Amino acid sequence: MINAKAAERPLVFLSFAYFFFLLSGYYLLRPIRDEMGIQGGVSHLQWLFTGTFLAILAAVPIYAGLASRFPVRKFVPYVYRFFNANLLLFWLLFQGGQKTEWVARAFFVWTSVFNLFVVSVFWSFMVDVFKKDQADRLFGFIAGGGTLGALVGPLLTVSLVRLIGTTNLLLLSAVFLELTVLCIRQIIKRSGRNQTQTTPIGGKVFSGIGIVFRSPYLLMISLYIFLMTTGSTFLYLTQAQIVSRTLQESSERTFVFAMIDFGVNLLTLLIQTFLTGKIITTLGVTFALVLLPIATTVGLASLAFAPVLRWLVFFQMVARALRYSLTQPAREILFTVVSREEKYKSKNFIDTVIYRGGDAASAWIFQALKGLGLGGPPLLLTGASLALVWLGLGVSLGKKHEGVKKEKDSV
């Protein structure tokens, strides 16, 4: 369950609550985002991924500037309150009846940016608060807070969407986001590492980006995430096609998306509660990094010959559960051996620009292959082949992490 010492427990439970509120708020919005993507046109999804990537490119320097100038205790709440103001703006647009396809597309892009930024900031904060040995023991449990929130969010959407309407779900999401700020303030207050959170990180605005391209270790992490997003984007676009041709009603599609999210997060919570900590501490980070590439290879290859909704739902649940319960904590542990500037700036660049760049690139590859007449099985088998490359990289990255850790420990 939780392998925390008595002195660690207040911070651990506050971190658990922080992630719970954060993902509860996001998962209220995710089914709405997926439906907005279909309303904006399935054939235009590659443009939505590209728009998200461009929005990320614009946002990263602003975030890096905040990180350079303000201490963590100030700029982290600033990030969340900025997104809260955006939520209220969308609520006003929807209240005014502005539900055109362009507003739908804007909301899709914004939610995709919001998700990456707020989760990236959360984990940057966590690897700053907890040391490497603590991360191995505690990150699985802390990640479970997000998974529990990811269960509550879809349930609230399913329960309330017909009662209060889609628009007012945005206000509830804003409440959850504000609760994360309260948790952040309590974590900073109780943390024994206050010095790191009351002084600016420093450095230049683009220094975190330069560090990535000078570090073989960070480049390997970047490529791993790029290939991960390629597999997930191939699956997402396949999902959009299958769902759009199988289900005709908007409310039916939103309901199915919410139920998929619920199933994914229930399975994730079970794995995080009973297996994640044990797997990472006994079998190692490398093992956690390669399970998802293996599942993606098998799943995409199988889906190539059985492109039906039931199999898609099953594969989505397994792949996303492995991603959140094992791959995500393992990825974050990779950053426990780097500097503070790398944790906040370089990590954010990787988690946002590299991540959404992978989304955009793979979406265009997907559409280009379709345009060449390589739809159906050849398309998905291409994705499975890329997942095999991702698998090999996961093995190499795990070994590299152990090498960097030994170097740090010997200093």
Buried (B, 14 or more C-beta within 10 A) or exposed (E): EBBBEEEBEBBBBBBBBBBBBBBBBBBBBBBBBBBBBBBBBBEBBBBBBBBBBBBBEEBBEEBBBBBBEBBBBBBBBEBBEBBBEBBEEBBEBBEEEEBEEEBBBBBBBBBBBBBBBBBBBBBBBBBBBBEBEBBBBBBBBBBBBBBBBBBBBBBBBBEBBEEEEBBBBBBBBBBBBBBBBBBBBBBBEEBEEBEBBEEBBEBEBBBBBBBBEEBEBBBBBBBBBBBBBBBBBBBBBBBBBBBBEBBEEEEEBBBBBBBBBBBBBBBBBBBBBEEBBEBBEEEBBBBBBBBBBBBBBBBBBBBBEEBEBEBBBBBBBBBBBBBBBBBBBBBBBBBBBBEBBBBBBBBBBBBBBBBBBBBBBBBBBBBEBBEEEBEEEEBBBBBBEBBBBBBEBBBBBBEBBBEBBEEEEEE
